[in-house]
Amino acid sequence: GQPVLVDMWATWCKNCLTMDKTTLADPQIKQALAGYVKVKFQAEDPDAPAVKTVMQKFGAVGLPAYGVLKAK
């Protein structure tokens, strides 16, 4: 029943790595996301069919991208 935060990232994405070290490491952000299940989705090849499907589901056009899933 918890909301899920999907963090779409890649090892080559400098902004993704920066977000992990700064924004997502910030105590206030951590507290705000405490009730979320966090899933890191490695999107190394945005053109791969499985990756493309996930990114399209969330309307992501690039990385980093974040999506939220909530229980109905």
N, C-alpha and C positions, 0 to 999 in steps of 0.2 A: 503493500500500500504506500510505500515511500516514493517520492518523486525521484527520477533518475537524471543526473547530469551527464550528458555524453560529450566528452572532450575529444574532438577530432584533431589529430596532430600528425606530424611526420618528423623524423630525425633531421631532415634537411631544412626544416622550417625554423628560421631564426626567431621569428615572432612567437612561435609555439613554445620554444625553449625559454624565451624571455618571460612569457606569461606564467610559466610554471615557477620560475624563480622569483617573480615579483608579485603580480596581482593574485595569483592563486595561492601564494605563500603568505599573503597578508592576513594577520590574525582576524580582522573584521570580516574579510571575505570567507575565511575558514569557518567562522562562527555562523555567518549567513547561510553557508552551504552544509552545515552540520547535519541537517535532517535529510540530506540527499544521498542517494547511492551514487557513487562516482564511477564512471566507466571511461577509460581511455581507449579510444578507437584509433589505432594506428593506420593512417591513410597515406602510406608512402607513395602509392601510385593512384592519384585521383581519377585516372582514366580506366582503372581496373573495374570490371563490372560490379563486383560486390561493394567496392568503395564508392563508386558512382551512385549506386542505389541508396546507400546510407546518406551520402551528402545531399542527394536530391530530396530525400525524405524530409530533411531539415532545412532545405532551401539554401544550403551552403554553397558559395561560389568560389571559395578559397580557404586557405588555412592561416591561422587557426580558426576553428569554428566550434560552436557549442550549441547543443540542443537539449531540450528538457522534455522528458516524458512524464506524464502524470497519470495515475490510475483513474479509471472512469468510475 
